[in-house]
Amino acid sequence: MSFSKFSDEEITQRGKELYDSQIRSQVEIPQNIGKIASINIETGEYEIGDDLLITSRRLREKQADALIWTERIGFNAVFALSGTLVRRDV
């Protein structure tokens, strides 16, 4: 079992920074709204798809110990447990 050199807070911060500064402008297009973007926070590589497990597996095929942050493109959260997802302005 490997342990991350990053804390949960650092993973969150790095994932959000990568998405906002490098990835969002490339992926937030009409045909991707609502899809999953999984991001390797160490390399900046990302995968887009309809399923979080599949996008994460694609990244782990490239790097088995990848630290992955996930966003739902165009929304404020990946999943809603007892509320609703809020659409962000693009």
PDB file of N, CA, C and O in Angstrom, chain B, residues numbered from 101:
ATOM      1  N   MET B 101       0.849  -1.184   0.000  1.00  0.00           N
ATOM      2  CA  MET B 101       0.000   0.000   0.000  1.00  0.00           C
ATOM      3  C   MET B 101       0.889   1.239   0.000  1.00  0.00           C
ATOM      4  O   MET B 101       1.789   1.356   0.831  1.00  0.00           O
ATOM      5  N   SER B 102       0.646   2.149  -0.912  1.00  0.00           N
ATOM      6  CA  SER B 102       1.427   3.378  -0.953  1.00  0.00           C
ATOM      7  C   SER B 102       0.636   4.517  -0.326  1.00  0.00           C
ATOM      8  O   SER B 102      -0.595   4.531  -0.335  1.00  0.00           O
ATOM      9  N   PHE B 103       1.377   5.458   0.211  1.00  0.00           N
ATOM     10  CA  PHE B 103       0.752   6.608   0.841  1.00  0.00           C
ATOM     11  C   PHE B 103       1.136   7.865   0.082  1.00  0.00           C
ATOM     12  O   PHE B 103       2.260   7.995  -0.402  1.00  0.00           O
ATOM     13  N   SER B 104       0.204   8.775  -0.015  1.00  0.00           N
ATOM     14  CA  SER B 104       0.410  10.007  -0.756  1.00  0.00           C
ATOM     15  C   SER B 104       1.322  10.953   0.008  1.00  0.00           C
ATOM     16  O   SER B 104       1.275  11.032   1.236  1.00  0.00           O
ATOM     17  N   LYS B 105       2.146  11.661  -0.736  1.00  0.00           N
ATOM     18  CA  LYS B 105       2.958  12.707  -0.120  1.00  0.00           C
ATOM     19  C   LYS B 105       2.160  13.998   0.030  1.00  0.00           C
ATOM     20  O   LYS B 105       2.659  14.988   0.564  1.00  0.00           O
ATOM     21  N   PHE B 106       0.911  13.978  -0.448  1.00  0.00           N
ATOM     22  CA  PHE B 106       0.035  15.140  -0.366  1.00  0.00           C
ATOM     23  C   PHE B 106      -1.071  14.890   0.649  1.00  0.00           C
ATOM     24  O   PHE B 106      -1.564  13.769   0.774  1.00  0.00           O
ATOM     25  N   SER B 107      -1.456  15.926   1.365  1.00  0.00           N
ATOM     26  CA  SER B 107      -2.614  15.824   2.260  1.00  0.00           C
ATOM     27  C   SER B 107      -3.884  15.924   1.419  1.00  0.00           C
ATOM     28  O   SER B 107      -3.835  16.310   0.251  1.00  0.00           O
ATOM     29  N   ASP B 108      -5.013  15.575   2.018  1.00  0.00           N
ATOM     30  CA  ASP B 108      -6.296  15.710   1.309  1.00  0.00           C
ATOM     31  C   ASP B 108      -6.511  17.147   0.845  1.00  0.00           C
ATOM     32  O   ASP B 108      -6.997  17.387  -0.260  1.00  0.00           O
ATOM     33  N   GLU B 109      -6.143  18.100   1.704  1.00  0.00           N
ATOM     34  CA  GLU B 109      -6.323  19.514   1.362  1.00  0.00           C
ATOM     35  C   GLU B 109      -5.446  19.910   0.176  1.00  0.00           C
ATOM     36  O   GLU B 109      -5.872  20.672  -0.692  1.00  0.00           O
ATOM     37  N   GLU B 110      -4.215  19.385   0.143  1.00  0.00           N
ATOM     38  CA  GLU B 110      -3.315  19.695  -0.967  1.00  0.00           C
ATOM     39  C   GLU B 110      -3.809  19.083  -2.278  1.00  0.00           C
ATOM     40  O   GLU B 110      -3.693  19.698  -3.338  1.00  0.00           O
ATOM     41  N   ILE B 111      -4.353  17.886  -2.202  1.00  0.00           N
ATOM     42  CA  ILE B 111      -4.913  17.248  -3.403  1.00  0.00           C
ATOM     43  C   ILE B 111      -6.073  18.079  -3.931  1.00  0.00           C
ATOM     44  O   ILE B 111      -6.170  18.334  -5.132  1.00  0.00           O
ATOM     45  N   THR B 112      -6.953  18.499  -3.027  1.00  0.00           N
ATOM     46  CA  THR B 112      -8.096  19.330  -3.416  1.00  0.00           C
ATOM     47  C   THR B 112      -7.631  20.634  -4.041  1.00  0.00           C
ATOM     48  O   THR B 112      -8.109  21.024  -5.106  1.00  0.00           O
ATOM     49  N   GLN B 113      -6.696  21.310  -3.375  1.00  0.00           N
ATOM     50  CA  GLN B 113      -6.204  22.593  -3.871  1.00  0.00           C
ATOM     51  C   GLN B 113      -5.550  22.442  -5.241  1.00  0.00           C
ATOM     52  O   GLN B 113      -5.826  23.220  -6.154  1.00  0.00           O
ATOM     53  N   ARG B 114      -4.693  21.452  -5.379  1.00  0.00           N
ATOM     54  CA  ARG B 114      -3.994  21.238  -6.653  1.00  0.00           C
ATOM     55  C   ARG B 114      -4.973  20.873  -7.770  1.00  0.00           C
ATOM     56  O   ARG B 114      -4.857  21.375  -8.888  1.00  0.00           O
ATOM     57  N   GLY B 115      -5.937  20.001  -7.466  1.00  0.00           N
ATOM     58  CA  GLY B 115      -6.926  19.613  -8.464  1.00  0.00           C
ATOM     59  C   GLY B 115      -7.744  20.792  -8.951  1.00  0.00           C
ATOM     60  O   GLY B 115      -7.951  20.964 -10.152  1.00  0.00           O
ATOM     61  N   LYS B 116      -8.211  21.607  -8.006  1.00  0.00           N
ATOM     62  CA  LYS B 116      -9.001  22.788  -8.385  1.00  0.00           C
ATOM     63  C   LYS B 116      -8.168  23.784  -9.174  1.00  0.00           C
ATOM     64  O   LYS B 116      -8.642  24.359 -10.154  1.00  0.00           O
ATOM     65  N   GLU B 117      -6.917  23.991  -8.746  1.00  0.00           N
ATOM     66  CA  GLU B 117      -6.044  24.924  -9.464  1.00  0.00           C
ATOM     67  C   GLU B 117      -5.798  24.467 -10.900  1.00  0.00           C
ATOM     68  O   GLU B 117      -5.877  25.266 -11.834  1.00  0.00           O
ATOM     69  N   LEU B 118      -5.501  23.179 -11.073  1.00  0.00           N
ATOM     70  CA  LEU B 118      -5.279  22.658 -12.424  1.00  0.00           C
ATOM     71  C   LEU B 118      -6.526  22.811 -13.286  1.00  0.00           C
ATOM     72  O   LEU B 118      -6.447  23.243 -14.435  1.00  0.00           O
ATOM     73  N   TYR B 119      -7.675  22.453 -12.723  1.00  0.00           N
ATOM     74  CA  TYR B 119      -8.912  22.544 -13.497  1.00  0.00           C
ATOM     75  C   TYR B 119      -9.186  23.990 -13.900  1.00  0.00           C
ATOM     76  O   TYR B 119      -9.472  24.270 -15.064  1.00  0.00           O
ATOM     77  N   ASP B 120      -9.098  24.902 -12.943  1.00  0.00           N
ATOM     78  CA  ASP B 120      -9.432  26.299 -13.217  1.00  0.00           C
ATOM     79  C   ASP B 120      -8.429  26.984 -14.139  1.00  0.00           C
ATOM     80  O   ASP B 120      -8.825  27.767 -15.002  1.00  0.00           O
ATOM     81  N   SER B 121      -7.138  26.703 -13.972  1.00  0.00           N
ATOM     82  CA  SER B 121      -6.128  27.447 -14.725  1.00  0.00           C
ATOM     83  C   SER B 121      -5.754  26.823 -16.070  1.00  0.00           C
ATOM     84  O   SER B 121      -5.351  27.542 -16.985  1.00  0.00           O
ATOM     85  N   GLN B 122      -5.879  25.491 -16.209  1.00  0.00           N
ATOM     86  CA  GLN B 122      -5.387  24.860 -17.427  1.00  0.00           C
ATOM     87  C   GLN B 122      -6.421  24.040 -18.193  1.00  0.00           C
ATOM     88  O   GLN B 122      -6.330  23.918 -19.414  1.00  0.00           O
ATOM     89  N   ILE B 123      -7.394  23.483 -17.493  1.00  0.00           N
ATOM     90  CA  ILE B 123      -8.266  22.495 -18.127  1.00  0.00           C
ATOM     91  C   ILE B 123      -9.642  23.049 -18.476  1.00  0.00           C
ATOM     92  O   ILE B 123     -10.175  22.752 -19.546  1.00  0.00           O
ATOM     93  N   ARG B 124     -10.219  23.846 -17.593  1.00  0.00           N
ATOM     94  CA  ARG B 124     -11.597  24.333 -17.780  1.00  0.00           C
ATOM     95  C   ARG B 124     -11.824  24.937 -19.159  1.00  0.00           C
ATOM     96  O   ARG B 124     -12.803  24.599 -19.824  1.00  0.00           O
ATOM     97  N   SER B 125     -10.950  25.811 -19.594  1.00  0.00           N
ATOM     98  CA  SER B 125     -11.167  26.496 -20.877  1.00  0.00           C
ATOM     99  C   SER B 125     -11.148  25.530 -22.065  1.00  0.00           C
ATOM    100  O   SER B 125     -11.713  25.835 -23.116  1.00  0.00           O
ATOM    101  N   GLN B 126     -10.512  24.384 -21.911  1.00  0.00           N
ATOM    102  CA  GLN B 126     -10.448  23.398 -22.988  1.00  0.00           C
ATOM    103  C   GLN B 126     -11.650  22.460 -23.005  1.00  0.00           C
ATOM    104  O   GLN B 126     -12.043  21.973 -24.065  1.00  0.00           O
ATOM    105  N   VAL B 127     -12.241  22.202 -21.824  1.00  0.00           N
ATOM    106  CA  VAL B 127     -13.271  21.155 -21.749  1.00  0.00           C
ATOM    107  C   VAL B 127     -14.697  21.657 -21.571  1.00  0.00           C
ATOM    108  O   VAL B 127     -15.642  20.930 -21.879  1.00  0.00           O
ATOM    109  N   GLU B 128     -14.875  22.876 -21.084  1.00  0.00           N
ATOM    110  CA  GLU B 128     -16.242  23.359 -20.849  1.00  0.00           C
ATOM    111  C   GLU B 128     -16.854  23.861 -22.144  1.00  0.00           C
ATOM    112  O   GLU B 128     -16.988  25.061 -22.381  1.00  0.00           O
ATOM    113  N   ILE B 129     -17.218  22.896 -22.967  1.00  0.00           N
ATOM    114  CA  ILE B 129     -17.906  23.154 -24.227  1.00  0.00           C
ATOM    115  C   ILE B 129     -19.228  22.393 -24.165  1.00  0.00           C
ATOM    116  O   ILE B 129     -19.340  21.423 -23.415  1.00  0.00           O
ATOM    117  N   PRO B 130     -20.224  22.810 -24.934  1.00  0.00           N
ATOM    118  CA  PRO B 130     -21.566  22.227 -24.788  1.00  0.00           C
ATOM    119  C   PRO B 130     -21.619  20.701 -24.766  1.00  0.00           C
ATOM    120  O   PRO B 130     -22.354  20.136 -23.955  1.00  0.00           O
ATOM    121  N   GLN B 131     -20.871  20.019 -25.623  1.00  0.00           N
ATOM    122  CA  GLN B 131     -20.969  18.556 -25.660  1.00  0.00           C
ATOM    123  C   GLN B 131     -20.346  17.872 -24.442  1.00  0.00           C
ATOM    124  O   GLN B 131     -20.577  16.680 -24.236  1.00  0.00           O
ATOM    125  N   ASN B 132     -19.563  18.589 -23.629  1.00  0.00           N
ATOM    126  CA  ASN B 132     -18.955  17.994 -22.435  1.00  0.00           C
ATOM    127  C   ASN B 132     -19.683  18.323 -21.137  1.00  0.00           C
ATOM    128  O   ASN B 132     -19.377  17.725 -20.105  1.00  0.00           O
ATOM    129  N   ILE B 133     -20.632  19.252 -21.153  1.00  0.00           N
ATOM    130  CA  ILE B 133     -21.308  19.655 -19.921  1.00  0.00           C
ATOM    131  C   ILE B 133     -21.963  18.438 -19.274  1.00  0.00           C
ATOM    132  O   ILE B 133     -22.714  17.703 -19.915  1.00  0.00           O
ATOM    133  N   GLY B 134     -21.664  18.244 -17.999  1.00  0.00           N
ATOM    134  CA  GLY B 134     -22.205  17.115 -17.248  1.00  0.00           C
ATOM    135  C   GLY B 134     -21.313  15.890 -17.234  1.00  0.00           C
ATOM    136  O   GLY B 134     -21.557  14.959 -16.466  1.00  0.00           O
ATOM    137  N   LYS B 135     -20.283  15.870 -18.071  1.00  0.00           N
ATOM    138  CA  LYS B 135     -19.358  14.733 -18.081  1.00  0.00           C
ATOM    139  C   LYS B 135     -18.347  14.872 -16.940  1.00  0.00           C
ATOM    140  O   LYS B 135     -18.247  15.919 -16.300  1.00  0.00           O
ATOM    141  N   ILE B 136     -17.614  13.810 -16.708  1.00  0.00           N
ATOM    142  CA  ILE B 136     -16.604  13.753 -15.658  1.00  0.00           C
ATOM    143  C   ILE B 136     -15.239  14.092 -16.244  1.00  0.00           C
ATOM    144  O   ILE B 136     -14.885  13.614 -17.322  1.00  0.00           O
ATOM    145  N   ALA B 137     -14.473  14.916 -15.535  1.00  0.00           N
ATOM    146  CA  ALA B 137     -13.073  15.167 -15.865  1.00  0.00           C
ATOM    147  C   ALA B 137     -12.246  14.687 -14.683  1.00  0.00           C
ATOM    148  O   ALA B 137     -12.305  15.273 -13.602  1.00  0.00           O
ATOM    149  N   SER B 138     -11.477  13.625 -14.882  1.00  0.00           N
ATOM    150  CA  SER B 138     -10.569  13.116 -13.853  1.00  0.00           C
ATOM    151  C   SER B 138      -9.171  13.612 -14.187  1.00  0.00           C
ATOM    152  O   SER B 138      -8.721  13.512 -15.328  1.00  0.00           O
ATOM    153  N   ILE B 139      -8.482  14.152 -13.170  1.00  0.00           N
ATOM    154  CA  ILE B 139      -7.204  14.828 -13.376  1.00  0.00           C
ATOM    155  C   ILE B 139      -6.128  14.189 -12.509  1.00  0.00           C
ATOM    156  O   ILE B 139      -6.324  14.008 -11.308  1.00  0.00           O
ATOM    157  N   ASN B 140      -5.000  13.849 -13.107  1.00  0.00           N
ATOM    158  CA  ASN B 140      -3.831  13.412 -12.355  1.00  0.00           C
ATOM    159  C   ASN B 140      -3.170  14.683 -11.836  1.00  0.00           C
ATOM    160  O   ASN B 140      -2.647  15.471 -12.623  1.00  0.00           O
ATOM    161  N   ILE B 141      -3.187  14.892 -10.526  1.00  0.00           N
ATOM    162  CA  ILE B 141      -2.719  16.171  -9.989  1.00  0.00           C
ATOM    163  C   ILE B 141      -1.210  16.339 -10.062  1.00  0.00           C
ATOM    164  O   ILE B 141      -0.707  17.450  -9.892  1.00  0.00           O
ATOM    165  N   GLU B 142      -0.477  15.259 -10.311  1.00  0.00           N
ATOM    166  CA  GLU B 142       0.976  15.369 -10.410  1.00  0.00           C
ATOM    167  C   GLU B 142       1.434  15.682 -11.831  1.00  0.00           C
ATOM    168  O   GLU B 142       2.425  16.388 -12.017  1.00  0.00           O
ATOM    169  N   THR B 143       0.733  15.169 -12.827  1.00  0.00           N
ATOM    170  CA  THR B 143       1.153  15.372 -14.218  1.00  0.00           C
ATOM    171  C   THR B 143       0.292  16.379 -14.974  1.00  0.00           C
ATOM    172  O   THR B 143       0.727  16.931 -15.984  1.00  0.00           O
ATOM    173  N   GLY B 144      -0.927  16.622 -14.490  1.00  0.00           N
ATOM    174  CA  GLY B 144      -1.851  17.497 -15.197  1.00  0.00           C
ATOM    175  C   GLY B 144      -2.616  16.794 -16.306  1.00  0.00           C
ATOM    176  O   GLY B 144      -3.475  17.405 -16.942  1.00  0.00           O
ATOM    177  N   GLU B 145      -2.319  15.511 -16.551  1.00  0.00           N
ATOM    178  CA  GLU B 145      -3.082  14.758 -17.552  1.00  0.00           C
ATOM    179  C   GLU B 145      -4.515  14.595 -17.070  1.00  0.00           C
ATOM    180  O   GLU B 145      -4.771  14.529 -15.868  1.00  0.00           O
ATOM    181  N   TYR B 146      -5.448  14.530 -18.016  1.00  0.00           N
ATOM    182  CA  TYR B 146      -6.844  14.339 -17.631  1.00  0.00           C
ATOM    183  C   TYR B 146      -7.552  13.468 -18.649  1.00  0.00           C
ATOM    184  O   TYR B 146      -7.124  13.323 -19.794  1.00  0.00           O
ATOM    185  N   GLU B 147      -8.648  12.895 -18.188  1.00  0.00           N
ATOM    186  CA  GLU B 147      -9.515  12.066 -19.030  1.00  0.00           C
ATOM    187  C   GLU B 147     -10.945  12.552 -18.851  1.00  0.00           C
ATOM    188  O   GLU B 147     -11.345  12.921 -17.747  1.00  0.00           O
ATOM    189  N   ILE B 148     -11.716  12.552 -19.934  1.00  0.00           N
ATOM    190  CA  ILE B 148     -13.115  12.964 -19.903  1.00  0.00           C
ATOM    191  C   ILE B 148     -13.984  11.781 -20.288  1.00  0.00           C
ATOM    192  O   ILE B 148     -13.651  11.023 -21.198  1.00  0.00           O
ATOM    193  N   GLY B 149     -15.102  11.629 -19.587  1.00  0.00           N
ATOM    194  CA  GLY B 149     -16.037  10.565 -19.926  1.00  0.00           C
ATOM    195  C   GLY B 149     -17.301  10.667 -19.103  1.00  0.00           C
ATOM    196  O   GLY B 149     -17.485  11.610 -18.333  1.00  0.00           O
ATOM    197  N   ASP B 150     -18.169   9.686 -19.275  1.00  0.00           N
ATOM    198  CA  ASP B 150     -19.438   9.675 -18.555  1.00  0.00           C
ATOM    199  C   ASP B 150     -19.344   8.982 -17.200  1.00  0.00           C
ATOM    200  O   ASP B 150     -20.246   9.121 -16.374  1.00  0.00           O
ATOM    201  N   ASP B 151     -18.267   8.240 -16.961  1.00  0.00           N
ATOM    202  CA  ASP B 151     -18.160   7.407 -15.769  1.00  0.00           C
ATOM    203  C   ASP B 151     -16.855   7.693 -15.028  1.00  0.00           C
ATOM    204  O   ASP B 151     -15.774   7.609 -15.611  1.00  0.00           O
ATOM    205  N   LEU B 152     -16.959   8.031 -13.747  1.00  0.00           N
ATOM    206  CA  LEU B 152     -15.803   8.366 -12.927  1.00  0.00           C
ATOM    207  C   LEU B 152     -14.813   7.205 -12.839  1.00  0.00           C
ATOM    208  O   LEU B 152     -13.604   7.423 -12.909  1.00  0.00           O
ATOM    209  N   LEU B 153     -15.301   5.997 -12.690  1.00  0.00           N
ATOM    210  CA  LEU B 153     -14.405   4.843 -12.576  1.00  0.00           C
ATOM    211  C   LEU B 153     -13.613   4.618 -13.856  1.00  0.00           C
ATOM    212  O   LEU B 153     -12.428   4.287 -13.810  1.00  0.00           O
ATOM    213  N   ILE B 154     -14.259   4.796 -14.980  1.00  0.00           N
ATOM    214  CA  ILE B 154     -13.574   4.585 -16.262  1.00  0.00           C
ATOM    215  C   ILE B 154     -12.516   5.656 -16.497  1.00  0.00           C
ATOM    216  O   ILE B 154     -11.404   5.340 -16.921  1.00  0.00           O
ATOM    217  N   THR B 155     -12.843   6.917 -16.230  1.00  0.00           N
ATOM    218  CA  THR B 155     -11.853   7.981 -16.437  1.00  0.00           C
ATOM    219  C   THR B 155     -10.677   7.813 -15.479  1.00  0.00           C
ATOM    220  O   THR B 155      -9.531   8.057 -15.858  1.00  0.00           O
ATOM    221  N   SER B 156     -10.947   7.402 -14.253  1.00  0.00           N
ATOM    222  CA  SER B 156      -9.869   7.174 -13.285  1.00  0.00           C
ATOM    223  C   SER B 156      -9.002   5.990 -13.702  1.00  0.00           C
ATOM    224  O   SER B 156      -7.778   6.048 -13.587  1.00  0.00           O
ATOM    225  N   ARG B 157      -9.618   4.928 -14.181  1.00  0.00           N
ATOM    226  CA  ARG B 157      -8.850   3.754 -14.644  1.00  0.00           C
ATOM    227  C   ARG B 157      -7.937   4.110 -15.809  1.00  0.00           C
ATOM    228  O   ARG B 157      -6.804   3.635 -15.888  1.00  0.00           O
ATOM    229  N   ARG B 158      -8.433   4.943 -16.704  1.00  0.00           N
ATOM    230  CA  ARG B 158      -7.597   5.352 -17.843  1.00  0.00           C
ATOM    231  C   ARG B 158      -6.328   6.053 -17.362  1.00  0.00           C
ATOM    232  O   ARG B 158      -5.239   5.817 -17.885  1.00  0.00           O
ATOM    233  N   LEU B 159      -6.484   6.925 -16.350  1.00  0.00           N
ATOM    234  CA  LEU B 159      -5.314   7.610 -15.803  1.00  0.00           C
ATOM    235  C   LEU B 159      -4.395   6.636 -15.080  1.00  0.00           C
ATOM    236  O   LEU B 159      -3.173   6.750 -15.173  1.00  0.00           O
ATOM    237  N   ARG B 160      -4.967   5.687 -14.368  1.00  0.00           N
ATOM    238  CA  ARG B 160      -4.149   4.714 -13.621  1.00  0.00           C
ATOM    239  C   ARG B 160      -3.462   3.712 -14.546  1.00  0.00           C
ATOM    240  O   ARG B 160      -2.466   3.104 -14.156  1.00  0.00           O
ATOM    241  N   GLU B 161      -3.967   3.531 -15.743  1.00  0.00           N
ATOM    242  CA  GLU B 161      -3.262   2.692 -16.721  1.00  0.00           C
ATOM    243  C   GLU B 161      -1.945   3.348 -17.130  1.00  0.00           C
ATOM    244  O   GLU B 161      -0.974   2.663 -17.449  1.00  0.00           O
ATOM    245  N   LYS B 162      -1.921   4.671 -17.118  1.00  0.00           N
ATOM    246  CA  LYS B 162      -0.709   5.416 -17.467  1.00  0.00           C
ATOM    247  C   LYS B 162       0.236   5.535 -16.277  1.00  0.00           C
ATOM    248  O   LYS B 162       1.456   5.496 -16.442  1.00  0.00           O
ATOM    249  N   GLN B 163      -0.329   5.679 -15.073  1.00  0.00           N
ATOM    250  CA  GLN B 163       0.459   5.815 -13.843  1.00  0.00           C
ATOM    251  C   GLN B 163      -0.336   5.161 -12.719  1.00  0.00           C
ATOM    252  O   GLN B 163      -1.334   5.711 -12.252  1.00  0.00           O
ATOM    253  N   ALA B 164       0.109   3.994 -12.294  1.00  0.00           N
ATOM    254  CA  ALA B 164      -0.655   3.176 -11.337  1.00  0.00           C
ATOM    255  C   ALA B 164      -0.941   3.883 -10.017  1.00  0.00           C
ATOM    256  O   ALA B 164      -1.981   3.642  -9.404  1.00  0.00           O
ATOM    257  N   ASP B 165      -0.044   4.742  -9.576  1.00  0.00           N
ATOM    258  CA  ASP B 165      -0.239   5.412  -8.285  1.00  0.00           C
ATOM    259  C   ASP B 165      -0.696   6.865  -8.446  1.00  0.00           C
ATOM    260  O   ASP B 165      -0.454   7.698  -7.573  1.00  0.00           O
ATOM    261  N   ALA B 166      -1.352   7.159  -9.558  1.00  0.00           N
ATOM    262  CA  ALA B 166      -1.810   8.525  -9.834  1.00  0.00           C
ATOM    263  C   ALA B 166      -2.723   9.040  -8.723  1.00  0.00           C
ATOM    264  O   ALA B 166      -3.592   8.322  -8.227  1.00  0.00           O
ATOM    265  N   LEU B 167      -2.507  10.292  -8.347  1.00  0.00           N
ATOM    266  CA  LEU B 167      -3.403  10.981  -7.419  1.00  0.00           C
ATOM    267  C   LEU B 167      -4.421  11.720  -8.273  1.00  0.00           C
ATOM    268  O   LEU B 167      -4.064  12.593  -9.064  1.00  0.00           O
ATOM    269  N   ILE B 168      -5.687  11.367  -8.111  1.00  0.00           N
ATOM    270  CA  ILE B 168      -6.719  11.838  -9.038  1.00  0.00           C
ATOM    271  C   ILE B 168      -7.720  12.748  -8.344  1.00  0.00           C
ATOM    272  O   ILE B 168      -8.244  12.432  -7.276  1.00  0.00           O
ATOM    273  N   TRP B 169      -7.970  13.881  -8.979  1.00  0.00           N
ATOM    274  CA  TRP B 169      -9.023  14.816  -8.580  1.00  0.00           C
ATOM    275  C   TRP B 169     -10.072  14.775  -9.682  1.00  0.00           C
ATOM    276  O   TRP B 169      -9.732  14.677 -10.861  1.00  0.00           O
ATOM    277  N   THR B 170     -11.345  14.850  -9.304  1.00  0.00           N
ATOM    278  CA  THR B 170     -12.418  14.751 -10.290  1.00  0.00           C
ATOM    279  C   THR B 170     -13.351  15.948 -10.210  1.00  0.00           C
ATOM    280  O   THR B 170     -13.667  16.427  -9.121  1.00  0.00           O
ATOM    281  N   GLU B 171     -13.786  16.422 -11.355  1.00  0.00           N
ATOM    282  CA  GLU B 171     -14.770  17.501 -11.487  1.00  0.00           C
ATOM    283  C   GLU B 171     -15.886  17.018 -12.404  1.00  0.00           C
ATOM    284  O   GLU B 171     -15.651  16.203 -13.297  1.00  0.00           O
ATOM    285  N   ARG B 172     -17.106  17.520 -12.185  1.00  0.00           N
ATOM    286  CA  ARG B 172     -18.176  17.334 -13.168  1.00  0.00           C
ATOM    287  C   ARG B 172     -18.187  18.615 -13.986  1.00  0.00           C
ATOM    288  O   ARG B 172     -18.420  19.698 -13.449  1.00  0.00           O
ATOM    289  N   ILE B 173     -17.941  18.497 -15.263  1.00  0.00           N
ATOM    290  CA  ILE B 173     -17.764  19.657 -16.127  1.00  0.00           C
ATOM    291  C   ILE B 173     -19.033  20.510 -16.136  1.00  0.00           C
ATOM    292  O   ILE B 173     -20.128  20.042 -16.446  1.00  0.00           O
ATOM    293  N   GLY B 174     -18.834  21.790 -15.780  1.00  0.00           N
ATOM    294  CA  GLY B 174     -19.931  22.747 -15.795  1.00  0.00           C
ATOM    295  C   GLY B 174     -20.780  22.784 -14.539  1.00  0.00           C
ATOM    296  O   GLY B 174     -21.748  23.542 -14.478  1.00  0.00           O
ATOM    297  N   PHE B 175     -20.442  21.978 -13.528  1.00  0.00           N
ATOM    298  CA  PHE B 175     -21.245  21.923 -12.306  1.00  0.00           C
ATOM    299  C   PHE B 175     -20.384  22.161 -11.074  1.00  0.00           C
ATOM    300  O   PHE B 175     -19.155  22.119 -11.136  1.00  0.00           O
ATOM    301  N   ASN B 176     -21.055  22.412  -9.954  1.00  0.00           N
ATOM    302  CA  ASN B 176     -20.357  22.733  -8.716  1.00  0.00           C
ATOM    303  C   ASN B 176     -19.926  21.517  -7.912  1.00  0.00           C
ATOM    304  O   ASN B 176     -19.188  21.666  -6.938  1.00  0.00           O
ATOM    305  N   ALA B 177     -20.358  20.331  -8.281  1.00  0.00           N
ATOM    306  CA  ALA B 177     -20.002  19.111  -7.556  1.00  0.00           C
ATOM    307  C   ALA B 177     -20.066  17.924  -8.510  1.00  0.00           C
ATOM    308  O   ALA B 177     -20.699  17.992  -9.564  1.00  0.00           O
ATOM    309  N   VAL B 178     -19.403  16.840  -8.127  1.00  0.00           N
ATOM    310  CA  VAL B 178     -19.430  15.632  -8.948  1.00  0.00           C
ATOM    311  C   VAL B 178     -20.752  14.906  -8.771  1.00  0.00           C
ATOM    312  O   VAL B 178     -21.355  14.456  -9.745  1.00  0.00           O
ATOM    313  N   PHE B 179     -21.209  14.790  -7.507  1.00  0.00           N
ATOM    314  CA  PHE B 179     -22.466  14.113  -7.183  1.00  0.00           C
ATOM    315  C   PHE B 179     -23.263  14.955  -6.204  1.00  0.00           C
ATOM    316  O   PHE B 179     -22.691  15.763  -5.472  1.00  0.00           O
ATOM    317  N   ALA B 180     -24.575  14.777  -6.181  1.00  0.00           N
ATOM    318  CA  ALA B 180     -25.443  15.411  -5.183  1.00  0.00           C
ATOM    319  C   ALA B 180     -26.086  14.306  -4.365  1.00  0.00           C
ATOM    320  O   ALA B 180     -26.754  13.430  -4.916  1.00  0.00           O
ATOM    321  N   LEU B 181     -25.889  14.340  -3.053  1.00  0.00           N
ATOM    322  CA  LEU B 181     -26.443  13.297  -2.195  1.00  0.00           C
ATOM    323  C   LEU B 181     -27.841  13.634  -1.695  1.00  0.00           C
ATOM    324  O   LEU B 181     -28.732  12.785  -1.724  1.00  0.00           O
ATOM    325  N   SER B 182     -28.037  14.852  -1.242  1.00  0.00           N
ATOM    326  CA  SER B 182     -29.374  15.209  -0.750  1.00  0.00           C
ATOM    327  C   SER B 182     -29.741  16.616  -1.187  1.00  0.00           C
ATOM    328  O   SER B 182     -30.401  17.361  -0.461  1.00  0.00           O
ATOM    329  N   GLY B 183     -29.313  16.954  -2.355  1.00  0.00           N
ATOM    330  CA  GLY B 183     -29.604  18.271  -2.901  1.00  0.00           C
ATOM    331  C   GLY B 183     -29.567  18.181  -4.410  1.00  0.00           C
ATOM    332  O   GLY B 183     -29.842  17.132  -4.992  1.00  0.00           O
ATOM    333  N   THR B 184     -29.228  19.273  -5.025  1.00  0.00           N
ATOM    334  CA  THR B 184     -29.144  19.280  -6.477  1.00  0.00           C
ATOM    335  C   THR B 184     -27.797  19.832  -6.905  1.00  0.00           C
ATOM    336  O   THR B 184     -27.187  20.633  -6.197  1.00  0.00           O
ATOM    337  N   LEU B 185     -27.349  19.404  -8.048  1.00  0.00           N
ATOM    338  CA  LEU B 185     -26.146  19.968  -8.628  1.00  0.00           C
ATOM    339  C   LEU B 185     -26.493  21.340  -9.179  1.00  0.00           C
ATOM    340  O   LEU B 185     -27.558  21.532  -9.765  1.00  0.00           O
ATOM    341  N   VAL B 186     -25.596  22.285  -8.989  1.00  0.00           N
ATOM    342  CA  VAL B 186     -25.815  23.640  -9.470  1.00  0.00           C
ATOM    343  C   VAL B 186     -24.929  23.863 -10.681  1.00  0.00           C
ATOM    344  O   VAL B 186     -23.720  23.635 -10.634  1.00  0.00           O
ATOM    345  N   ARG B 187     -25.535  24.304 -11.749  1.00  0.00           N
ATOM    346  CA  ARG B 187     -24.818  24.571 -12.996  1.00  0.00           C
ATOM    347  C   ARG B 187     -24.039  25.860 -12.850  1.00  0.00           C
ATOM    348  O   ARG B 187     -24.595  26.887 -12.459  1.00  0.00           O
ATOM    349  N   ARG B 188     -22.736  25.813 -13.167  1.00  0.00           N
ATOM    350  CA  ARG B 188     -21.899  27.006 -13.150  1.00  0.00           C
ATOM    351  C   ARG B 188     -22.071  27.744 -14.461  1.00  0.00           C
ATOM    352  O   ARG B 188     -22.396  27.150 -15.489  1.00  0.00           O
ATOM    353  N   ASP B 189     -21.851  29.039 -14.411  1.00  0.00           N
ATOM    354  CA  ASP B 189     -21.831  29.825 -15.647  1.00  0.00           C
ATOM    355  C   ASP B 189     -20.551  29.502 -16.395  1.00  0.00           C
ATOM    356  O   ASP B 189     -19.470  29.458 -15.808  1.00  0.00           O
ATOM    357  N   VAL B 190     -20.682  29.278 -17.684  1.00  0.00           N
ATOM    358  CA  VAL B 190     -19.509  28.943 -18.500  1.00  0.00           C
ATOM    359  C   VAL B 190     -18.999  30.187 -19.162  1.00  0.00           C
ATOM    360  O   VAL B 190     -18.014  30.135 -19.899  1.00  0.00           O
TER     361      VAL B 190
END
